[in-house]
């Protein structure tokens, strides 16, 4: 046991990736193909993917909501951990990215598990009435909207369900008062972290994996 976190060196990170990654050839090729089409080279990592899969399986999740899906890497990763009638609902702003996700989901044999809504997620969520409560919500979209997304998805999450925001370490600048890198986005993430921790309907924690995830279970 230790009261302080253990720093993860490049060598340790590689060790973890070698032993505990969910990434396979399909996902590796997906990342490469997405980069070749001009998409930003950003996604969760394989170690973070394995964590999400273990968590989803442990909580017997069936329904996942993802806000900001980009190339579908995390959506496919999570869909693989869901049961036969499970579903990942993706909300993606860019129609070209959404078309890419649809194609890769079909190639992965997961077309029936991945549903995509195209457009501004905030506008979609205002009128969105699913026939189920979400077991897990993964927020990984525009950072200034994180806190607003939290308010919008909370009513859609079942009791005992989890809401998580990615990049909660803000690329290593979350503890800086005057960050040199993307100060507007860093401030938005700090605001989200605080809102999640102080939310009266959530019990929150922080998982320092990848660029960090702030998470809260609905009480």
C-alpha positions in Angstrom: 0.0 0.0 0.0 1.1 3.6 -0.6 -0.3 7.0 0.2 1.3 8.5 -2.9 0.7 7.5 -6.5 3.6 5.8 -8.3 4.8 7.8 -11.3 4.5 5.9 -14.6 7.7 6.0 -16.6 7.8 5.3 -20.4 9.2 1.9 -19.6 6.5 1.1 -17.1 3.8 2.4 -19.5 5.2 0.0 -22.2 5.1 -2.9 -19.7 1.5 -2.1 -18.9 0.6 -1.9 -22.6 2.3 -5.2 -23.3 0.4 -7.0 -20.6 -2.9 -5.2 -20.2 -4.0 -3.7 -23.5 -7.3 -4.3 -25.2 -5.9 -3.2 -28.5 -5.7 -5.9 -31.3 -4.9 -5.7 -35.0 -8.3 -4.4 -35.9 -8.1 -1.5 -33.5 -4.5 -0.8 -34.4 -5.4 -0.7 -38.1 -8.4 1.5 -37.3 -6.2 4.1 -35.7 -3.9 4.1 -38.7 -6.7 4.3 -41.2 -8.3 7.2 -39.2 -5.0 9.1 -39.2 -4.6 8.5 -43.0 -8.0 10.1 -43.5 -6.9 13.2 -41.6 -8.7 12.6 -38.3 -6.9 13.8 -35.2 -4.6 11.1 -33.8 -6.3 11.0 -30.5 -8.2 8.1 -28.8 -8.1 6.2 -25.5 -5.2 3.8 -25.2 -5.3 0.0 -25.0 -4.7 0.0 -21.2 -7.6 2.4 -20.7 -9.7 0.3 -23.0 -9.0 -2.8 -21.0 -10.1 -0.9 -17.8 -13.4 0.1 -19.5 -14.1 -3.4 -20.6 -13.4 -4.9 -17.2 -15.6 -2.3 -15.6 -18.5 -2.8 -18.1 -18.4 -6.5 -17.7 -18.2 -6.3 -13.9 -21.3 -4.1 -13.7 -23.1 -6.2 -16.3 -23.6 -3.1 -18.4 -26.0 -3.3 -21.4 -26.4 0.3 -22.5 -23.5 2.8 -23.0 -23.7 6.5 -24.1 -20.6 8.0 -25.6 -20.4 11.7 -26.3 -17.7 12.4 -28.9 -16.8 9.2 -30.8 -14.3 10.4 -33.4 -13.2 7.3 -35.3 -15.1 4.8 -33.1 -12.1 3.3 -31.4 -13.6 3.6 -27.9 -17.1 2.7 -29.1 -15.9 -0.5 -30.6 -13.8 -1.3 -27.6 -16.7 -0.9 -25.3 -19.2 -2.6 -27.6 -17.0 -5.7 -27.4 -17.7 -5.9 -23.7 -21.5 -5.8 -23.9 -23.8 -8.7 -24.1 -25.7 -9.8 -27.2 -28.5 -7.2 -27.0 -26.2 -4.4 -25.6 -25.8 -1.1 -27.3 -23.3 1.8 -27.5 -25.1 5.0 -28.5 -22.6 7.4 -30.1 -23.1 11.1 -30.4 -20.7 12.5 -33.0 -20.7 16.0 -34.4 -18.8 15.4 -37.6 -20.9 13.5 -40.3 -17.7 12.2 -42.0 -16.5 10.7 -38.7 -19.9 9.2 -38.1 -19.8 7.5 -41.5 -16.3 6.2 -40.7 -17.6 4.7 -37.4 -20.6 3.0 -39.2 -18.2 1.4 -41.7 -15.8 0.2 -39.1 -18.5 -1.0 -36.7 -19.9 -3.2 -39.6 -16.4 -4.5 -40.3 -16.0 -5.4 -36.7 -19.3 -7.3 -36.7 -20.8 -4.8 -34.3 -23.1 -2.9 -36.5 -26.1 -4.0 -34.4 -24.5 -2.8 -31.2 -23.4 0.7 -32.2 -26.0 3.4 -32.9 -24.9 6.8 -34.1 -26.5 10.2 -33.8 -25.0 13.0 -35.9 -24.9 16.6 -34.8 -24.5 18.8 -31.7 -24.8 16.4 -28.8 -26.2 19.2 -26.6 -29.1 19.7 -29.0 -29.7 16.0 -29.4 -29.7 15.3 -25.7 -32.3 18.0 -24.9 -34.9 16.0 -26.7 -33.5 12.5 -26.4 -35.7 10.0 -24.6 -34.2 6.5 -24.6 -36.3 3.5 -23.7 -33.7 2.5 -21.0 -31.4 4.0 -18.5 -27.7 4.1 -19.4 -25.3 1.9 -17.4 -22.3 4.0 -18.4 -21.8 7.4 -19.9 -18.4 8.3 -21.4 -17.8 12.0 -22.1 -14.9 12.7 -24.5 -16.0 15.6 -26.7 -15.4 19.4 -26.7 -14.0 20.3 -23.2 -15.9 23.6 -22.7 -19.2 21.6 -22.8 -18.2 18.9 -20.3 -20.2 20.4 -17.4 -23.2 20.9 -19.6 -23.0 17.4 -20.8 -22.9 16.2 -17.2 -26.2 18.0 -16.5 -27.8 16.6 -19.6 -26.8 13.0 -19.2 -27.4 12.7 -15.4 -31.2 12.1 -15.9 -30.5 9.5 -18.6 -28.3 7.4 -16.3 -29.8 4.7 -14.2 -29.3 4.5 -10.4 -26.0 2.7 -9.9 -24.8 3.8 -13.4 -21.5 5.6 -13.9 -20.7 8.9 -15.6 -17.1 9.5 -16.7 -15.2 12.3 -18.3 -12.0 11.6 -20.2 -8.9 13.8 -20.3 -9.6 14.7 -16.6 -5.8 15.3 -16.1 -6.0 18.0 -18.8 -2.8 16.7 -20.5 -0.9 17.2 -17.2 -2.0 20.8 -16.6 -5.0 20.2 -14.4 -3.2 21.4 -11.2 -1.8 24.5 -12.9 -3.3 27.9 -12.1 -2.0 29.4 -15.3 -1.5 26.6 -17.8 0.6 27.2 -20.8 -1.3 24.6 -22.9 -5.0 25.2 -24.0 -6.0 27.3 -20.9 -9.6 27.4 -21.9 -9.9 23.7 -22.2 -7.9 23.1 -19.0 -10.2 25.4 -17.1 -13.3 23.6 -18.5 -11.9 20.3 -17.4 -11.2 21.7 -13.9 -14.7 23.0 -13.7 -16.1 19.6 -14.8 -14.0 17.7 -12.2 -15.2 20.0 -9.5 -18.9 19.8 -10.7 -18.6 16.0 -10.7 -17.1 15.8 -7.2 -19.7 18.2 -5.8 -22.7 16.7 -7.5 -25.3 15.8 -4.9 -26.5 12.8 -6.9 -23.1 11.2 -7.5 -20.3 9.5 -5.5 -17.1 10.5 -7.3 -13.6 9.2 -7.7 -10.6 9.8 -10.0 -8.8 7.1 -12.0 -5.3 8.2 -13.1 -5.1 6.0 -16.2 -4.3 7.4 -19.6 -5.0 11.2 -19.3 -7.2 10.5 -16.4 -10.9 9.8 -15.9 -13.1 11.6 -13.4 -16.0 9.2 -12.6 -19.2 9.3 -10.5 -21.7 6.6 -9.7 -25.3 7.7 -9.6 -26.8 7.4 -6.0 
